[in-house]
Amino acid sequence: MSNFSRDIEKTLNIQKVFATLSRNRASQAKHLFVNLIPPLLALAGFFLLCGLVLQIRGQDPLEFYTIILVSGFASLDDIGYVLFNATPLIFTGLAVAIGYKSGLFNIGCEGQLYIAAFAAAWIGIHLNLPPFLLIPFCIGGAMIAGAGWGAIPGLLKARYGAHEVINTIMMNFIAFALMNYLVTSVYQEPGQMIPQTQQIQEAARLPRLAFLLPVLPQSNPLNMSFFLACGCAVCCYIFLTYTRWGYELRLVGNARDAAAYGGINPSTVTIWVMALSGAVAGLAGVAEVMGYRYRFLDNFSSGWGFTGIAVALLGRNNPFGILAAAILFGLLNKVALDIEILLEVPRGLFHAGQGMLIIWLVSIESISQKLFNYSRGVKQGD
Amino acid sequence: MIPSTLRMATPLGFAALGGIYSERAGIINLALEGMMLMGAFGYVVGTQASGSVWIGLLVGTGFGLALALLHAVATVTFHAEQIVTGVGINILALGITEYLLPTTEQVGGLPHWKVPFMGSYSFVVYLLPVLMVASHILLFKTPWGLRLRAAGESTEALATLSLSRAKWQYIGVALSGILAGIGGCFLASEVHYFTKGMTAGRGYLALAAIIFGNWRPLSGIAACFLFGFATALELANRWNIPVQLLNSLPYILTMVVLAGLVGTSRPPANLGKMKS
């Protein structure tokens, strides 16, 4: 094949990809229905499974379904807890989605959020600044730390072709070990046995909503980081849909070769996408340290980085979908505690259900894709 | 030193061997962690229910296999994203064990064998080198192994021989579940009880060992022993090194090897790819 015809073919390819990218946006509303079916089916399966397990235990599934509604929405306090639970998951879900859109799996959110949380705590303890400076410094420092931790696997992938999944997993464990070391030997709160740092200054704390809204009980942990998360989701949407960088990111994810031909360097994109993903994941650590605990506690995250994968899948990698999915998971986490107390059902049921949900989500997607392709007469493997 | 290295390396070795079968057949297996956990859980539950450690071993292995089959159905039959399914299975295993957590009753351990010059270890410890050599021969010297590896190297090669790629991938993943399950059983049998999340990342460490050992049984198990040695606690005490640094050494080493800075590590060509 001559150079000329190869060029033509590549141009056609790029046009095809370009058409797909722009069509995606135009026909998103039309395909909303198609997009909603898999997550809804998986969710229905999840709730049916939970009901079935309760039936087997000899308990009334209907009681369980009413508890879901009552424990999540009965009072403002309950809603506050649901949104509080959702906050870190919004960040990790967005982080996973940013990577995924560019064809990268960031399984290292867990490590990135620990590193970022520690950076936020360190700045919050050691820097003497007024709140309007200290809070941005803490958040910025945490994002840079998360970005740095995320960029390393990106760099290794871009430079040496090392798979980012393995490297992010390895970096998770390195982060756990590093944090454990720092918090037990260097920065441990003096005179305490608990592996945690001392408290951050008042000036570095994000205000709780209960102080602004008197209707909310003082004990409610919902804080400003939730609005930070919502803002982050909106920013991610705008970034991914309307900016040049967002376009580059998606183009590299959809057609690496075409992107390269179009003058985008996929290696560079890989590095900054992983850094961005790490920075957003790091905000989950910010929410914990600056919004809730006001210190760094070893092992504070209950697998948020991994739950973020489920959130991103359920939200179909759309920032607003992720927002909804994270709130749903926040509700489920609250319900898990409530049914443990009210129905004496161990919360493990919900964790198992989450795992099952993830597996269903990726399988249902393939099944529906197969059916969709079949109905359109497209052969597999095209 | 030697006893703690062996105790650390044996469960890793079984999981790594299992992972090699699965990944050689082209299926990424991040679910080793969950399979080990279910194996440990099954051992304790089975032993408690029946009073026999052999039944416990069988149940544990069966639990590992069950999770593996779930992984296989999702990834091989439904072409689901293998990395995501693996993570899902790990969360599932953690949840199931948390839900069914038995009363933390002590159970008996697997029988120990006394061997001259070696001391007395669980028979599983002696089983590992045997399986390691057997796996090497099976994978690299027999037609059976050639076919399994063909499933991982190419999406088409088996089809040209009118053999089913899916069948070999099922075999690979199933073997990984059985072996990781045995590894989990050993873990529980050594400490005599089950605790929540007791595998503590060993499945991922086994994954690192696979990469470190370049997807080969002999060097993979060697990596497990190296990692086991690095994490044996006495080392840290003797030289006054932070134990966390030693614990993260395997992960750092794996990243270095994966980047090709020291030696090379090459995964099966079509690992994780379902379509040509």
Chai-1 contact restraints between the chains, C-beta under 6 A:
chainA,res_idxA,chainB,res_idxB,connection_type,confidence,min_distance_angstrom,max_distance_angstrom,comment,restraint_id
A,F105,B,I83,contact,1.0,0.0,6.0,A-B,restraint_1
A,L156,B,A259,contact,1.0,0.0,6.0,A-B,restraint_2
A,Y160,B,A259,contact,1.0,0.0,6.0,A-B,restraint_3
A,Y160,B,G260,contact,1.0,0.0,6.0,A-B,restraint_4
A,A162,B,L258,contact,1.0,0.0,6.0,A-B,restraint_5
A,A162,B,A259,contact,1.0,0.0,6.0,A-B,restraint_6
A,V165,B,I83,contact,1.0,0.0,6.0,A-B,restraint_7
A,N167,B,M255,contact,1.0,0.0,6.0,A-B,restraint_8
A,I169,B,Y204,contact,1.0,0.0,6.0,A-B,restraint_9
A,M170,B,Y251,contact,1.0,0.0,6.0,A-B,restraint_10
A,M170,B,T254,contact,1.0,0.0,6.0,A-B,restraint_11
A,M170,B,M255,contact,1.0,0.0,6.0,A-B,restraint_12
A,F173,B,Y251,contact,1.0,0.0,6.0,A-B,restraint_13
A,I174,B,S248,contact,1.0,0.0,6.0,A-B,restraint_14
A,I174,B,Y251,contact,1.0,0.0,6.0,A-B,restraint_15
A,A177,B,Q244,contact,1.0,0.0,6.0,A-B,restraint_16
A,A177,B,N247,contact,1.0,0.0,6.0,A-B,restraint_17
A,A177,B,S248,contact,1.0,0.0,6.0,A-B,restraint_18
A,N180,B,Q244,contact,1.0,0.0,6.0,A-B,restraint_19
A,Y181,B,P242,contact,1.0,0.0,6.0,A-B,restraint_20
A,Y181,B,Q244,contact,1.0,0.0,6.0,A-B,restraint_21
A,F306,B,V87,contact,1.0,0.0,6.0,A-B,restraint_22
A,I309,B,V87,contact,1.0,0.0,6.0,A-B,restraint_23
A,P346,B,Y99,contact,1.0,0.0,6.0,A-B,restraint_24
A,G348,B,G95,contact,1.0,0.0,6.0,A-B,restraint_25
A,G348,B,E98,contact,1.0,0.0,6.0,A-B,restraint_26
A,G348,B,Y99,contact,1.0,0.0,6.0,A-B,restraint_27
A,L349,B,Y99,contact,1.0,0.0,6.0,A-B,restraint_28
A,H351,B,L94,contact,1.0,0.0,6.0,A-B,restraint_29
A,H351,B,G95,contact,1.0,0.0,6.0,A-B,restraint_30
A,H351,B,E98,contact,1.0,0.0,6.0,A-B,restraint_31
A,A352,B,L92,contact,1.0,0.0,6.0,A-B,restraint_32
A,A352,B,G95,contact,1.0,0.0,6.0,A-B,restraint_33
A,A352,B,I96,contact,1.0,0.0,6.0,A-B,restraint_34
A,A352,B,Y99,contact,1.0,0.0,6.0,A-B,restraint_35
A,Q354,B,I91,contact,1.0,0.0,6.0,A-B,restraint_36
A,G355,B,G88,contact,1.0,0.0,6.0,A-B,restraint_37
A,G355,B,I91,contact,1.0,0.0,6.0,A-B,restraint_38
A,G355,B,L92,contact,1.0,0.0,6.0,A-B,restraint_39
A,G355,B,G95,contact,1.0,0.0,6.0,A-B,restraint_40
A,M356,B,L92,contact,1.0,0.0,6.0,A-B,restraint_41
A,I358,B,G88,contact,1.0,0.0,6.0,A-B,restraint_42
A,I359,B,A74,contact,1.0,0.0,6.0,A-B,restraint_43
A,I359,B,T85,contact,1.0,0.0,6.0,A-B,restraint_44
A,I359,B,G88,contact,1.0,0.0,6.0,A-B,restraint_45
A,V362,B,A80,contact,1.0,0.0,6.0,A-B,restraint_46
A,V362,B,E81,contact,1.0,0.0,6.0,A-B,restraint_47
A,V362,B,V84,contact,1.0,0.0,6.0,A-B,restraint_48
A,V362,B,T85,contact,1.0,0.0,6.0,A-B,restraint_49
A,S363,B,A74,contact,1.0,0.0,6.0,A-B,restraint_50
A,S363,B,F78,contact,1.0,0.0,6.0,A-B,restraint_51
A,S363,B,A80,contact,1.0,0.0,6.0,A-B,restraint_52
A,S366,B,F78,contact,1.0,0.0,6.0,A-B,restraint_53
A,S366,B,H79,contact,1.0,0.0,6.0,A-B,restraint_54
A,S366,B,A80,contact,1.0,0.0,6.0,A-B,restraint_55
A,I367,B,F78,contact,1.0,0.0,6.0,A-B,restraint_56
A,G381,B,K275,contact,1.0,0.0,6.0,A-B,restraint_57
